[in-house]
Amino acid sequence: LGEDSASLHRAVGRQAATVALSLLVTIGELGKEIAVGAADALSSAAIESVPDAEAALKLVSSLVRKGDVVLVKASRAIGLEKVVEGLMALE
């Protein structure tokens, strides 16, 4: 994404905030840009930024309940397959 990366990530955050979200969890430095974009439309209580996939799994695992819908989206470099695998292993 080059020099437009930060602004494009903020645009993703603005778009995400148009959906009925209970919680938006972002990961890493560019994830913080997504949080910035979403902050105009979502309360700060509905946005969490974490440093890595392990922290995301720990946070989301403590919050998700049976029947919840979780969308996981990121570049492969972030390693979110760990989050998906961890969530799928929850009882």
Protein Blocks (a to p, Z undefined) as FASTA:
>chain_A
ZZmlmmmmmmmmmmmmmpccfbdcdedjklmmmmmmmmmmpcfklpccdfblklmmmmmm
mmpcghiacdddddfklopmmmmmmmmmpZZ
